[in-house]
Amino acid sequence: MAASPTDPEALAGLIADAAVAACGLLLCTDFDGSLAPIVPDPGGAVALPEAARALRRLSGAGAAHGVGLRCPVKVAVVTARDSDDAAGRVDLGPEAVVVGNLGLERIAGGRRTVVPRAIGWLPALDRAEAELGGALASGRVPGARLERKRYSAVVHTRGIDDPAADGAAAALAAEVAATHGLWRLEGKHAAEVHVPVRRDKASAVIALRRGGWARAALCAAGDDLMDIPMLRLASRLGPRGIAVAVADDETPAEVLAAADHRIDGPPAWERTLSRLARLLAAV
């Protein structure tokens, strides 16, 4: 069943009520397409200002113990970007966590940690990046752009006026991934060659729920295929889970099917977060 359209103010009320009832909230949000509008060049993405301000208030000093809030809150940005890259695009409070590369790394308390097994695959990823770059330079997938992340290389096709571009990029990524023993992942107008270490946004959220947060309400929000695992995780929690599709015209149907609520893009999620921060502020 597809997610139901929900007014941002009403959604904020639902999240706040669940948080207070559960005596805690773990708030996990994607970055691109959720906190930040999608832009042709990923290097230009920035979190919407009111969304960033709300998350900063919800992740201030003492937030995990409910200081200044109606209940304890833990904020996490869970993204396919490098964790330090995402952290530099949204000004968060000191208790926020940024989980990057689908759970392969995280920044918490100013310290970045990584999954050690991922590091051993970097030479293979370097070779894959070079092969992708050579294929694009030779005219394969005209107009596509190559982005290197710490543990993946991405072929971007956004803005190309050719309906076959997405499929061609996916085919190229699949070939290169198979050659080098890597994995291919897909997103909106993006085909990614990724190190073959099993992590996803659900496993990242499961790790965040340790240490007492498993009893808290869980709100997960995202807009793309890689967000589906954490949306399903939240949706399965019943009254303590709220799965939000931050949707636009490009949002895959599978994302809508995984979520409980649908809102209209990053501006609506910004309004939700801004209202949520006000509702959870201690009176």
C-alpha positions, -999 to 999 in steps of 0.1 A, spaced: 0 0 0 14 34 -9 21 60 17 -7 84 25 -3 121 18 2 139 51 3 176 60 37 186 74 22 202 105 1 171 112 31 148 106 51 168 131 24 162 157 23 125 150 61 123 155 60 144 186 32 123 201 50 90 194 82 104 209 66 116 241 47 83 245 78 62 240 99 86 262 124 91 234 129 97 197 155 85 172 152 107 142 170 94 111 169 114 79 184 111 45 203 142 31 200 146 -7 163 149 -17 152 151 19 172 178 39 186 193 7 168 197 -27 182 176 -55 206 197 -77 223 188 -110 258 189 -93 259 170 -60 287 194 -49 262 222 -47 237 206 -24 230 223 10 204 215 37 174 239 37 180 265 65 150 258 87 156 221 85 192 225 96 181 249 124 155 224 137 180 195 137 205 217 155 180 224 183 171 187 185 208 177 188 221 203 212 241 195 243 221 172 265 195 163 239 201 125 244 190 131 281 161 153 272 178 186 283 156 214 270 132 189 254 101 170 263 119 137 259 154 124 249 162 128 212 189 114 190 194 129 155 211 110 127 217 120 91 220 87 73 233 92 38 252 76 8 276 106 9 309 105 27 301 113 63 324 143 65 310 156 33 274 155 46 285 169 80 299 199 62 266 206 44 243 208 75 252 226 107 242 201 134 244 201 172 271 183 191 251 152 198 241 145 162 255 115 144 262 115 106 263 80 91 279 80 57 284 56 28 252 36 38 267 27 72 303 21 63 314 51 84 301 75 109 309 108 127 299 111 163 313 134 189 338 148 164 353 114 157 350 94 124 350 56 125 349 32 95 342 -4 89 377 -18 85 368 -44 58 358 -16 35 393 -2 34 407 -34 18 385 -28 -13 399 6 -21 425 -6 -47 397 -24 -66 375 7 -64 404 28 -77 406 6 -107 369 6 -113 368 44 -111 396 46 -137 376 22 -160 344 42 -156 363 74 -163 378 59 -195 344 46 -207 328 80 -202 357 98 -219 354 75 -249 318 86 -254 299 59 -234 268 75 -218 273 110 -234 268 138 -209 272 116 -178 294 127 -149 316 106 -126 317 113 -89 341 95 -65 331 89 -29 352 73 -3 338 38 -9 320 41 -43 321 57 -77 289 71 -91 278 78 -127 253 106 -127 228 111 -155 206 139 -142 199 165 -168 208 144 -198 181 147 -225 182 110 -235 156 86 -220 181 57 -225 209 74 -204 198 59 -170 198 24 -185 231 29 -202 247 41 -170 233 11 -151 247 -13 -177 281 3 -176 282 3 -138 271 -34 -138 299 -44 -162 326 -25 -142 314 -38 -109 314 -74 -121 349 -70 -135 364 -58 -102 343 -79 -77 323 -49 -66 285 -42 -62 262 -20 -83 236 1 -66 210 23 -82 195 57 -73 175 84 -90 195 92 -122 226 75 -107 244 42 -110 269 34 -83 298 10 -81 303 2 -44 326 -18 -22 311 -52 -15 306 -49 23 271 -56 34 258 -24 50 226 -5 43 205 22 59 186 -3 80 217 -19 95 229 17 102 197 25 120 198 -8 140 233 2 152 220 36 162 192 20 182 216 3 206 222 16 241 186 20 251 173 37 219 155 5 208 127 15 231 124 50 216 101 60 188 119 58 154 112 83 126 130 76 93 127 98 62 141 95 27 133 98 -10 152 71 -29 158 34 -34 186 33 -8 163 47 18 138 18 16 155 -5 42 153 21 69 118 31 60 107 -5 62 124 -9 96 105 21 109 72 11 94 74 -24 111 75 -8 146 38 0 146 29 30 168 66 36 177 77 38 140 70 66 115 83 61 79 82 92 57 86 94 20 100 128 10 85 126 -24 87 143 -58 79 133 -94 110 111 -95 104 92 -63 103 54 -71 70 37 -64 89 12 -41 98 41 -18 62 52 -15 52 16 -8 78 13 20 66 44 38 36 53 60 34 89 51 42 110 20 51 147 20 59 169 -9 97 172 -11 124 188 10 104 221 17 76 200 33 102 180 54 117 213 64 83 225 77 78 192 95 112 194 112 107 230 122 73 223 137 87 192 154 114 211 171 89 236 185 65 208 197 94 190 215 108 221 231 104 220 269 79 245 282 
